[in-house]
Amino acid sequence: MKTTRPWRLGIKDTLITLGSRQRSSSSGPKWIIALLILITFFLISAYFFPASNYASCYIFTSKDCPMYQMPLAVPSRELSDEESITQVVFKELLKTPPVQSQNPKIAFMFLTPGNLPFEMLWDKFFHGHEDRLSVYVHSSAEKLQHASPYFVGKDIHNEKEEWGKMSMIDAEKRLLARALLDPDNQQFVLLSDSCIPLHKFDYVYNYLMFTNVSYIDCFEDPGPHGNGRYSEHMKPEIEKKDFRKASQWFAMKRQHAIIVMADNLYYKKFKLYCKPNMDGRNCYADEHYLPTLFHMIDPSGIANWSVTHVDWSEGKWHPKLYRAKDITYELLRNIGAIDKSVHVTSDNKRVTTVKSCLWNGTPRPCYLFARKFLPETLEKLLFLFSSYNTI
C-alpha cells in the first residue's frame, strides 16, 4: 500500500509532467472538496461580517450593505427643466480641466463711460510684456481718443450701460465674450477708468496665473443694502439665504468666465427682479449677480475678496476719491501692502469681518489694483510709478 507524501515540484516531477498527463483518480475529488470548503467559508464570512466599503458592496448586494442603507439625495423640491439643464452644464464645466495654453495671457477689460485718463500709466505697466496680455475697452462714448498704442484698436462693440442696472452686467459679459475668443486668455480682469496698477506686471501675472481661484468679492449682508434688496420673486431658484453682495470689480479664471457666458437661468432672475426702485427697494445687479451666482455654484472656487482696492472709510454713498494732493509714495505703498480684506454689514449692528488674504494658503497683499483716482492725479502717478511699483 502506498503512503501519501507532501507534493513538491522537483526535477523528477517536471520530467513526469512533461512526459505524461496521467493523474491519480483521487486528486480530482480532493480539489473539488477544497474548493467547496473555500466557497462556503467565504459566504459564511460575508454573512456574519457585512461589507463595509463600496468595493465589497459591488460583490455583495445585500440589503445590509451600507451602500444600500445610505439615503438617496432627494432635492428639497422638484427642479424645473431649465434648472436641471443649468446644473448639469455648470457641473460639467467645473469638472472639466482647463485647456492648457502655450502662451497664457491676462485679458485687461476696461469698462468706462468715456476716455481712459490713465492710459499712459497703463502703458508703463504693460511695456515689455506684450506677449502676456490682451486689452479690451467697452465705452459708452461713440469714439475714444487713445494716448497709448496698447489701447488703439481695442474698442469693442458697445451699448450704453446704466449704473446699477443689468445693462452693466451685459457690458461685462460683452467684454468677457470678446476676450474668450482668444484661447490664450486665461485670466480676465475687469477695470474701470479710475483704476491704476499697484505692482509690477510680473507680480500681477504670477499672482493671477498660479492660483486656481477667481478673485470675486462675496459676503453676506443681512442689512438693508444687502439682503434687504432681495426680492421674493427670485424664488425658488434663488433663496434669500443665498443672496450675496460684493464689489463689482473682479479677476476671473477662464472656467468661471465661460460659466458666466453659459448662465441664463439666474441672469433672467436678476434682470427681472433686481432693479433700482423696484418694490420700494433699490437692488443693483452689478453688486449682487456674480457673488450670488458663484456662492451657489462654486463657493470654494472664489476668494471672497476683490483684488481691486477701494476706500469706503468715509461712510458715504460713494467711496473716497483720490485727488492730486493725496498722491504720495506712502499712500500707494500702503494700499499695495494691505493684507486683510474687510466687510461691514449695513444693518444697525455694523458687524465688521476682517480676514487675511491668503494666496495658495500663504498670507499675501490683497490688492493688485486700486480705483477712484481722479484724472488730475496722472502726473504724480507717472512720476512715482517706478518707485512705488517695486514688486
C-alpha positions as CSV (number, residue, x, y, z in Angstrom):
1,M,0.0,0.0,0.0
2,K,1.3,3.5,-0.9
3,T,1.6,6.2,1.6
4,T,0.8,9.8,0.7
5,R,3.7,12.3,0.9
6,P,3.6,16.1,0.6
7,W,3.9,17.1,-3.0
8,R,6.9,19.1,-4.1
9,L,8.0,20.3,-7.5
10,G,11.3,18.7,-8.3
11,I,13.3,17.6,-11.4
12,K,11.7,14.2,-11.4
13,D,8.2,15.7,-11.2
14,T,9.0,18.0,-14.0
15,L,10.0,15.2,-16.3
16,I,6.9,13.2,-15.4
17,T,4.7,16.2,-16.1
18,L,6.4,16.7,-19.5
19,G,6.2,13.1,-20.4
20,S,2.7,12.1,-19.1
21,R,-0.6,13.7,-18.2
22,Q,-1.9,10.8,-16.1
23,R,-3.2,11.8,-12.7
24,S,-4.4,9.6,-9.8
25,S,-8.1,9.1,-9.7
26,S,-8.2,10.5,-6.1
27,S,-6.7,14.0,-6.9
28,G,-9.9,15.4,-8.6
29,P,-12.3,14.9,-5.7
30,K,-9.8,16.4,-3.2
31,W,-9.6,19.7,-5.2
32,I,-13.4,19.9,-5.6
33,I,-13.8,19.4,-1.8
34,A,-11.2,22.0,-1.1
35,L,-12.9,24.5,-3.4
36,L,-16.3,23.9,-1.9
37,I,-14.9,24.4,1.6
38,L,-13.3,27.7,0.5
39,I,-16.5,29.0,-1.1
40,T,-18.5,28.0,2.0
41,F,-16.1,29.9,4.3
42,F,-16.3,32.9,2.0
43,L,-20.1,33.0,2.1
44,I,-20.3,32.5,5.8
45,S,-17.8,35.3,6.4
46,A,-19.8,37.6,4.2
47,Y,-23.0,36.8,6.2
48,F,-21.5,37.4,9.6
49,F,-19.2,40.3,8.6
50,P,-21.2,42.6,6.3
51,A,-19.5,44.6,3.5
52,S,-18.1,47.9,4.8
53,N,-16.9,49.5,1.6
54,Y,-18.1,50.1,-2.0
55,A,-15.8,47.5,-3.5
56,S,-17.4,44.8,-1.2
57,C,-20.8,46.2,-1.9
58,Y,-20.2,45.6,-5.6
59,I,-19.9,41.9,-4.9
60,F,-22.5,41.5,-2.1
61,T,-25.7,43.3,-2.9
62,S,-27.2,42.5,0.4
63,K,-29.7,44.9,1.9
64,D,-27.4,45.1,4.9
65,C,-24.7,46.7,2.8
66,P,-24.1,50.3,4.0
67,M,-24.2,51.5,0.4
68,Y,-27.8,50.5,0.2
69,Q,-28.6,51.9,3.6
70,M,-27.5,55.4,2.6
71,P,-30.4,57.7,1.8
72,L,-30.7,58.8,-1.8
73,A,-30.0,62.5,-2.4
74,V,-33.5,63.8,-3.0
75,P,-33.9,67.5,-3.9
76,S,-35.9,69.6,-1.5
77,R,-38.2,70.4,-4.4
78,E,-38.7,69.3,-7.9
79,L,-36.4,71.1,-10.3
80,S,-37.7,72.7,-13.4
81,D,-36.3,71.6,-16.8
82,E,-34.2,74.7,-17.0
83,E,-32.7,74.3,-13.5
84,S,-31.8,70.7,-14.3
85,I,-30.1,71.7,-17.5
86,T,-28.3,74.6,-15.9
87,Q,-27.0,72.4,-13.0
88,V,-25.8,69.7,-15.4
89,V,-24.0,72.3,-17.6
90,F,-22.3,74.0,-14.6
91,K,-21.2,70.7,-13.0
92,E,-19.6,69.6,-16.3
93,L,-17.8,72.9,-16.8
94,L,-16.5,72.9,-13.3
95,K,-15.1,69.4,-13.5
96,T,-13.6,69.8,-17.0
97,P,-9.8,70.5,-16.8
98,P,-8.8,73.9,-18.2
99,V,-7.3,74.0,-21.6
100,Q,-3.6,74.4,-21.3
101,S,-2.2,77.3,-23.3
102,Q,1.4,77.6,-24.5
103,N,1.2,81.3,-24.0
104,P,-1.2,82.1,-21.2
105,K,-2.3,85.8,-21.1
106,I,-4.3,88.1,-18.9
107,A,-7.2,89.9,-20.5
108,F,-7.4,93.5,-19.2
109,M,-11.0,94.6,-19.7
110,F,-11.8,98.3,-19.3
111,L,-15.3,99.4,-18.6
112,T,-15.5,103.1,-19.0
113,P,-18.1,105.9,-19.7
114,G,-15.5,107.8,-21.9
115,N,-11.8,108.2,-22.5
116,L,-9.3,106.4,-20.2
117,P,-7.3,109.1,-18.4
118,F,-4.6,106.7,-17.2
119,E,-3.7,105.1,-20.5
120,M,-0.1,106.3,-20.2
121,L,0.3,104.8,-16.7
122,W,-1.0,101.5,-18.0
123,D,1.4,101.9,-21.0
124,K,4.3,101.9,-18.5
125,F,2.8,98.9,-16.7
126,F,2.3,96.9,-19.9
127,H,5.6,97.8,-21.6
128,G,7.8,94.8,-22.3
129,H,5.1,92.2,-21.6
130,E,3.1,92.4,-24.9
131,D,3.0,88.7,-25.4
132,R,1.4,88.1,-22.0
133,L,-1.6,90.5,-22.1
134,S,-4.6,91.5,-24.1
135,V,-6.6,94.7,-23.9
136,Y,-10.3,95.3,-24.4
137,V,-12.3,98.5,-24.0
138,H,-16.0,98.9,-23.6
139,S,-17.1,102.6,-23.6
140,S,-20.4,104.4,-23.6
141,A,-18.9,107.0,-25.8
142,E,-19.1,106.6,-29.5
143,K,-15.5,107.2,-30.2
144,L,-12.5,107.3,-27.9
145,Q,-9.2,109.2,-28.2
146,H,-6.4,106.9,-27.2
147,A,-3.0,108.1,-25.9
148,S,-1.3,104.7,-25.7
149,P,-0.7,102.2,-28.6
150,Y,-1.8,99.4,-26.3
151,F,-5.3,100.7,-26.5
152,V,-5.5,101.6,-30.2
153,G,-7.9,99.3,-32.0
154,K,-9.1,97.6,-28.8
155,D,-12.6,99.1,-28.6
156,I,-15.3,96.5,-28.8
157,H,-19.0,96.9,-29.8
158,N,-20.7,98.8,-27.1
159,E,-24.1,99.7,-25.9
160,K,-24.9,102.3,-23.2
161,E,-24.8,100.8,-19.7
162,E,-26.6,102.3,-16.7
163,W,-25.1,102.1,-13.2
164,G,-26.9,99.6,-11.0
165,K,-28.9,98.0,-13.9
166,M,-28.5,94.8,-15.7
167,S,-27.1,96.7,-18.7
168,M,-23.9,96.9,-16.6
169,I,-23.7,93.1,-16.4
170,D,-24.4,93.0,-20.2
171,A,-21.4,95.2,-20.7
172,E,-19.2,92.9,-18.6
173,K,-20.5,89.8,-20.5
174,R,-19.7,91.6,-23.8
175,L,-16.1,92.1,-22.7
176,L,-15.8,88.5,-21.5
177,A,-17.3,87.2,-24.7
178,R,-14.8,89.1,-26.8
179,A,-11.8,88.1,-24.6
180,L,-12.8,84.5,-24.6
181,L,-12.4,84.3,-28.4
182,D,-8.6,84.3,-27.7
183,P,-7.8,80.8,-26.3
184,D,-4.6,82.1,-24.7
185,N,-6.6,84.4,-22.4
186,Q,-6.7,82.5,-19.1
187,Q,-7.4,85.3,-16.6
188,F,-9.9,88.1,-17.1
189,V,-9.6,91.4,-15.1
190,L,-12.4,93.9,-15.0
191,L,-11.2,97.5,-14.5
192,S,-12.7,101.0,-14.5
193,D,-11.5,104.2,-16.0
194,S,-10.3,105.3,-12.5
195,C,-8.2,102.2,-11.9
196,I,-4.4,102.1,-11.5
197,P,-1.9,99.2,-11.1
198,L,-0.2,98.8,-7.7
199,H,2.6,96.4,-8.5
200,K,4.9,95.4,-11.4
201,F,3.4,93.3,-14.2
202,D,5.4,90.2,-13.3
203,Y,4.0,90.2,-9.8
204,V,0.4,90.7,-11.0
205,Y,0.9,88.0,-13.7
206,N,2.2,85.4,-11.2
207,Y,-0.4,86.3,-8.6
208,L,-3.3,85.6,-11.0
209,M,-1.8,82.7,-13.1
210,F,-0.5,80.5,-10.4
211,T,-3.7,80.1,-8.3
212,N,-6.9,78.2,-9.0
213,V,-9.5,80.6,-7.7
214,S,-11.3,83.6,-9.1
215,Y,-11.0,86.9,-7.2
216,I,-14.7,87.6,-6.9
217,D,-15.8,89.5,-3.8
218,C,-18.6,87.9,-1.9
219,F,-20.2,88.3,1.6
220,E,-23.5,88.0,3.3
221,D,-25.0,91.3,4.5
222,P,-28.2,91.0,6.4
223,G,-28.8,94.8,6.3
224,P,-30.9,97.0,4.1
225,H,-28.1,97.3,1.5
226,G,-27.6,93.5,1.3
227,N,-30.4,91.0,1.9
228,G,-32.8,94.0,2.2
229,R,-32.5,94.2,-1.6
230,Y,-33.7,90.7,-2.2
231,S,-37.0,90.1,-3.9
232,E,-39.2,87.1,-3.1
233,H,-39.9,86.9,-6.8
234,M,-36.4,85.3,-7.2
235,K,-37.7,82.1,-5.6
236,P,-37.5,79.2,-5.9
237,E,-34.2,79.3,-7.9
238,I,-32.6,81.9,-5.7
239,E,-33.4,81.9,-2.0
240,K,-32.7,84.7,0.4
241,K,-30.1,82.7,2.3
242,D,-28.0,82.5,-0.9
243,F,-28.2,86.2,-1.8
244,R,-24.8,87.9,-1.6
245,K,-23.2,91.3,-2.0
246,A,-19.8,92.3,-3.5
247,S,-17.7,94.8,-5.2
248,Q,-18.2,94.8,-9.0
249,W,-14.6,94.5,-10.0
250,F,-13.2,91.0,-10.4
251,A,-10.3,88.9,-11.7
252,M,-11.8,85.7,-13.0
253,K,-10.3,82.5,-14.4
254,R,-11.4,81.2,-17.8
255,Q,-13.6,78.4,-16.4
256,H,-15.7,80.9,-14.5
257,A,-15.8,83.3,-17.4
258,I,-17.4,80.5,-19.5
259,I,-20.0,79.8,-16.8
260,V,-21.0,83.5,-16.8
261,M,-21.5,83.2,-20.6
262,A,-23.5,80.0,-20.2
263,D,-25.8,81.2,-17.5
264,N,-29.3,82.3,-18.5
265,L,-31.4,81.0,-15.6
266,Y,-30.0,83.2,-12.8
267,Y,-29.3,86.0,-15.2
268,K,-33.0,86.3,-16.0
269,K,-34.0,86.4,-12.3
270,F,-31.7,89.3,-11.7
271,K,-32.8,91.1,-14.9
272,L,-36.4,90.9,-13.9
273,Y,-36.2,91.4,-10.1
274,C,-33.0,93.3,-9.3
275,K,-33.5,96.9,-10.3
276,P,-33.3,100.3,-8.8
277,N,-36.6,101.5,-7.2
278,M,-38.4,98.1,-7.6
279,D,-41.0,97.2,-4.9
280,G,-39.8,100.0,-2.8
281,R,-36.2,98.9,-2.7
282,N,-33.0,99.6,-4.7
283,C,-31.3,96.4,-6.0
284,Y,-28.1,96.9,-8.0
285,A,-27.4,93.9,-10.2
286,D,-23.7,94.6,-10.6
287,E,-23.3,94.3,-6.8
288,H,-25.2,91.0,-6.4
289,Y,-25.4,88.9,-9.5
290,L,-21.9,87.5,-9.7
291,P,-21.4,86.9,-5.9
292,T,-24.8,85.2,-5.7
293,L,-24.2,83.1,-8.8
294,F,-20.8,81.8,-7.6
295,H,-21.8,81.4,-4.0
296,M,-24.5,79.0,-5.2
297,I,-22.5,77.0,-7.8
298,D,-18.8,77.1,-6.7
299,P,-18.3,78.8,-3.3
300,S,-14.9,77.2,-2.8
301,G,-13.7,78.4,-6.2
302,I,-13.7,82.1,-5.3
303,A,-11.5,84.1,-3.0
304,N,-14.4,86.2,-1.5
305,W,-12.4,89.4,-2.0
306,S,-11.6,91.7,-4.9
307,V,-8.0,92.4,-6.0
308,T,-9.1,96.0,-6.7
309,H,-8.9,98.3,-3.7
310,V,-11.5,101.0,-2.9
311,D,-11.7,103.1,0.2
312,W,-15.2,103.2,1.9
313,S,-13.9,104.5,5.2
314,E,-15.7,107.9,4.8
315,G,-19.0,106.1,5.2
316,K,-20.6,107.9,2.3
317,W,-22.7,106.5,-0.7
318,H,-19.6,106.6,-2.8
319,P,-16.0,105.6,-2.0
320,K,-13.2,108.1,-1.4
321,L,-11.9,110.0,-4.4
322,Y,-8.1,110.4,-4.6
323,R,-7.0,113.9,-5.8
324,A,-3.6,115.1,-6.8
325,K,-2.8,116.5,-3.3
326,D,-3.4,113.0,-1.9
327,I,-0.9,111.2,-4.0
328,T,2.3,110.2,-2.2
329,Y,4.7,107.4,-2.2
330,E,3.5,106.3,1.2
331,L,-0.2,106.2,0.2
332,L,0.5,104.0,-2.8
333,R,2.8,101.7,-0.9
334,N,0.4,101.4,2.0
335,I,-2.5,100.4,-0.3
336,G,-0.3,97.8,-2.0
337,A,0.7,96.3,1.3
338,I,-2.8,95.8,2.8
339,D,-3.1,92.1,3.6
340,K,-6.6,91.9,5.1
341,S,-10.0,92.2,3.5
342,V,-12.8,94.0,5.4
343,H,-16.6,93.6,5.1
344,V,-19.1,95.7,7.1
345,T,-22.8,94.9,7.3
346,S,-25.3,97.6,6.6
347,D,-27.6,96.9,9.5
348,N,-27.5,98.8,12.8
349,K,-25.0,96.2,14.3
350,R,-22.4,97.2,11.7
351,V,-20.7,93.9,12.1
352,T,-17.1,94.0,10.7
353,T,-15.4,90.9,9.4
354,V,-11.7,91.0,8.8
355,K,-10.0,88.2,7.0
356,S,-6.4,87.6,6.0
357,C,-5.8,87.4,2.2
358,L,-4.4,84.0,1.5
359,W,-2.7,83.2,-1.8
360,N,-2.5,79.4,-2.1
361,G,-2.7,79.3,1.7
362,T,0.0,81.9,2.3
363,P,-0.6,85.5,3.5
364,R,-0.2,88.0,0.7
365,P,-1.2,91.6,-0.1
366,C,-4.8,91.6,-1.1
367,Y,-4.7,94.2,-3.9
368,L,-3.2,94.4,-7.3
369,F,-5.1,97.5,-8.5
370,A,-6.8,100.5,-6.9
371,R,-9.6,102.8,-8.1
372,K,-11.3,106.1,-7.7
373,F,-8.3,108.2,-8.8
374,L,-9.2,111.4,-10.5
375,P,-7.5,112.4,-13.8
376,E,-5.6,115.2,-12.1
377,T,-3.5,112.5,-10.3
378,L,-1.9,111.2,-13.5
379,E,1.2,113.4,-13.5
380,K,2.1,112.4,-9.9
381,L,1.4,108.8,-10.5
382,L,3.6,108.7,-13.6
383,F,6.4,110.4,-11.5
384,L,6.0,107.9,-8.7
385,F,5.3,104.8,-10.7
386,S,8.8,103.3,-10.7
387,S,9.4,103.9,-7.0
388,Y,6.1,102.7,-5.5
389,N,5.8,99.9,-8.1
390,T,8.9,98.0,-6.9
391,I,7.3,94.5,-6.6
